[in-house]
Amino acid sequence: MEPKCAVGNFDDQLNRALEAIRQQGLWRTLRRLDSPQGTRVRIEGRDLLNFSSNDYLGLASHPGLAEAAARALAQYGAGAGASRLVCGSLAPHEELERSLADFKGTPAALAFSTGFAAAMGTIPALLGRGDIVILDKLAHACLVDAAKMSGATLRVFAHNDLADLEKKLAWAAKESAKAAPTAASPRTLVVTESVFSMDGDLAPLREIVALKNQYHAWLMIDEAHATGMFGARRTGLAEAAGVAGQIEIHMGTLGKAVGAGGGYICGSQTLRDFLINRARSFVFSTAPPPAAVAAANAGLELIRSEAGERLCADLWARVDQLRARLTAAGLTVPAARSPIVPLVLGKEDVALRAAQELLAKGFLVPAIRYPTVARGKARLRVTLSAAHTAAEVDALAAALSKIL
Ligand SMILES: *Cc1c(COP(=O)(O)O)cnc(C)c1O
């Protein structure tokens, strides 16, 4: 008998796994987008109203960012060429980090090529075997993967549950006390998102900071969905909660409200020096393209300006409008006031069908399913942007009221 061709066998195995994914209603495909990112997009020949993006302030297609990128492209070319430790650190990267630190009110900042890379570089640099990492149950995949990769003992606390967090911290303190007095004393790091990506709810940061102080732990917060929108200066939920100065590690992305791409860590100068030496996704990775970095810097500048203040006010007006319309239609809106408005429907196929009906009416609202959220917690995830008009939000509310 002919031995089965190796590639055929490889694909057979993958296809069996894919079949299982299909049967669970979890099949995913890519759809070609033929317009810039924005509130109106052209996907596979259809014009759709987009309520699915994380481009909360509409900066992804803002001409100011594109112009900054074009200038950097002309001045520095397309590629960064190497890791910043190898060929020198380009001016745009240095400028971005200065403005990030200034914006966040931290002594220093370090840019990464993505938010995912920032997490994967930072947690394993800070922790190793013998240390303890305590994660919120709904923390983003990059935080989970980074925590696992670090080799530290991983504990998960129930989502936003302070009593459970305290239980885990008390356990960690006891474990640390047991360690041999000669060994470097084990460290405990608490990790949470500030505004949760799929639920839109807010971490009780003031209380979490009090607990981590009480138990002498460190705290890392991921502000991916808060930077640009929360706090009087729009720096994030830590600012809004008045605890920014007590958080050791501020993390986020430059690809959402900031409108460009990349990730960052903000904190002390020592943290920056440490990560430059120890974060493997920084040390062993090509620096982000100068154009992307310049666009991110322009996005940050815009957020800090009066124009940014206006955009942020527009966004919150749309949030309040949608919540009021849905409530008036008898639908339950989430408790937290947030640009992320999840409508939890439960079964995967129910959420998928609702998304398809919306699509037929010209609205792009994604059905979010396992593994992005827990099984049986499938939902429509509506995200709002400062670039949506009041009429567009009304149209979505009417369509949702009809379908749900
Ligand atoms: C999007 C996201 C990230 C990753 O950021 P990228 O820059 O897109 O890699 C990290 N954390 C959370 C909570 C996110 O939503």
The ligand as an ORCA input file, in Angstrom:
! r2SCAN-3c Opt
* xyz 0 1
  C      -6.537     44.417     21.756
  C      -6.087     44.075     23.125
  C      -4.751     43.807     23.421
  C      -3.710     43.641     22.353
  O      -3.344     44.839     21.782
  P      -2.814     44.819     20.259
  O      -2.089     46.095     20.114
  O      -4.042     44.725     19.417
  O      -1.934     43.626     20.135
  C      -4.398     43.626     24.733
  N      -5.304     43.669     25.716
  C      -6.607     43.897     25.465
  C      -7.559     43.956     26.608
  C      -7.039     44.101     24.170
  O      -8.330     44.280     23.934
*
